[in-house]
Amino acid sequence: MLKTIPEIISEAAKSLNTITAADAEKKCQQENGIIIDVREPAEFAEKAGKNTINIPRGLLEMKMLQLYPDENLAIFIHCATG
């Protein structure tokens, strides 16, 4: 049976560690990390978070290794759906 997008997101969220944007910002400063906003460029341009970079979700896997090859880098992902 096909699942709805909210159902898929709910299942995925069970295996993820989620934190607030403020906590992610603090951890980035402490651990030399980055916050990646995976929304589309137009959404990012409307309201971008402080110290975030934009890599749209459809390009994330292709660009991550090119831009951030350090496997020890703390990476936080932000999206519109949480």
Secondary structure, DSSP 8 states (H G I E B T S, - for coil): ----HHHHHHHHHTTS----HHHHHHHHHHHT-EEEE-S-HHHHHHS--TTEEE--GGGHHHHHHHH---TTS-EEEE-TT-
